[in-house]
Amino acid sequence: MPGISGPGAVTRSTLRQQIADALRDEVLAGRLQPGQEFTVKEIAEQYGVSATPVREALVDLSAQGLLEADQHRGFRVHEYSSADFVEMIEARGLVVDGMFRSLVERFEDTSPVERFEDTSPVERFEDTSLTERFEDLAADGSGTARAPATTTPPGAARKSAAPANAARSAAGAEAGATPAAPALPRTVPPRLRPPLDPRTAAKLAGVRRRGEEAQRAAGAGDLTVLIGYDLRFWRELSALFGNAYLADFLHRLRVRCWVCAVQQLRRLDDLRGLLWSGHTELVDALARGDIPAARALVAAHHAHSLSLVGRSAGA
């Protein structure tokens, strides 16, 4: 009866993945240029391994869209166009937006009173910072974020004033005065309910730390370091939505986006201050349940990417 092949199969599979990862890093770093050709034999000699795991790794990268296979000439790095990048960004936006919609639907069973607080924007954001809440969660393990320091329940002041306002309105009507138009209800973005459990909070804190590293690399203009942390940031963030297939699809799509972008961004001499660095803002928006803000940040990220790549293409 066929069964597990033994340690040899595991070793070969691991070697295949290691070679694929190394070649992907070479493409992302720009050391393997668009259109550059190479053979299985050349890569095998470079890494000092047999041809079989190299061929398997190259086939994997071809399936991911990073390489092109030629039956007679071996493999070459895929060349992306500006139109390719635009379509990739569009696809990426649809996937991320779908994730955010799923997050909203996950909390749809929460009552409107809990989801929409009758407070002003200033009152709504008078809360402890995300970092402080993460520290509290790590300290006591309760998973309950601290509530805003307020002694009056949200909207209580307006509710208590309602009878008095109605009386004044009636008195004005009797005196022949024109009654004031009713105030329009304010729309407040939904907030996550219930509070984050300790495990989710810890994972989100880890994603935020990854975002901090990505932001530092972006500020320094270190594209290679940024790509590594950015890919890890999005992979760990998408994993929180609980769909491994969707997370893997988004990761592959982001790899292709970076491969396409790198081909243009390497033309710029200095990238300091030019690369997107809104990672921690996005985590903070998701942590407080502000989906409109998260969507706005992602839309700004995509617009920034298109603008920067277009600029470097003309450099």
Stockholm file with secondary structure:
# STOCKHOLM 1.0

chainA/1-315         MPGISGPGAVTRSTLRQQIADALRDEVLAGRLQPGQEFTVKEIAEQYGVSATPVREALVDLSAQGLLEADQHRGFRVHEYSSADFVEMIEARGLVVDGMFRSLVERFEDTSPVERFEDTSPVERFEDTSLTERFEDLAADGSGTARAPATTTPPGAARKSAAPANAARSAAGAEAGATPAAPALPRTVPPRLRPPLDPRTAAKLAGVRRRGEEAQRAAGAGDLTVLIGYDLRFWRELSALFGNAYLADFLHRLRVRCWVCAVQQLRRLDDLRGLLWSGHTELVDALARGDIPAARALVAAHHAHSLSLVGRSAGA
#=GR chainA/1-315 SS CCCCCCHHHHHHHHHHHHHHHHHHHHHHTTSSCTTCEECHHHHHHHHTCCHHHHHHHHHHHHHTTSEEEETTTEEEECCCCHHHHHHHHHHHHHHHHHHHHHHHHHTTTSCHHHHSCCSCHHHHTCSCCHHHHHHHHHHHCCCCCCCCSCSSCTTHHHHHHHHHHHHHHHHHHHTTCCCCCCCCCCCCCCCCSSCCCHHHHHHHHHHHHHHHHHHHHHHHTCHHHHHHHHHHHHHHHHHTTTCHHHHHHHHHHHHHHHHHHHHHHTTCSCCTTTSCCCHHHHHHHHHTTCHHHHHHHHHHHHHHHHHHHHHHHTC
#=GC SS_cons         CCCCCCHHHHHHHHHHHHHHHHHHHHHHTTSSCTTCEECHHHHHHHHTCCHHHHHHHHHHHHHTTSEEEETTTEEEECCCCHHHHHHHHHHHHHHHHHHHHHHHHHTTTSCHHHHSCCSCHHHHTCSCCHHHHHHHHHHHCCCCCCCCSCSSCTTHHHHHHHHHHHHHHHHHHHTTCCCCCCCCCCCCCCCCSSCCCHHHHHHHHHHHHHHHHHHHHHHHTCHHHHHHHHHHHHHHHHHTTTCHHHHHHHHHHHHHHHHHHHHHHTTCSCCTTTSCCCHHHHHHHHHTTCHHHHHHHHHHHHHHHHHHHHHHHTC
//
